Amino acid sequence: MHSAEDEDYGKPHRPFSSRRRRAGRAAPSLSGVGDAPAGVLAAKASSMTCIAVPSRVKPPSAFGLADLVVDSLLEVTDASLDALETALSA
């Protein structure tokens, strides 16, 4: 688990870039989960796959950059992740 609080600069200033370096993994193999547009933007700016769980305050349209938008993390299943992976690799 890694968040913007672990970085010198906050979102959306590519806060996940150092996490990617520390993990020694390519960005597409890592995923970000955001509940605010800034979190989605930060994940996408770091070339990561992003799942958005919009808060009730922001309209779902504010999360248009996310690869998957769900109402609850309970909706993130193996099947939805497999479908996302397939769509992104096409």
Buried (B, 14 or more C-beta within 10 A) or exposed (E): EBBBEEBEEEBBBBBBBBBBEEEEEEBEEBBBBBBBBBBBBBBBBBBBBBBBBBEEEEEEEBBEBBBBBBEEEEEBEEEEBEEBEEEEEE
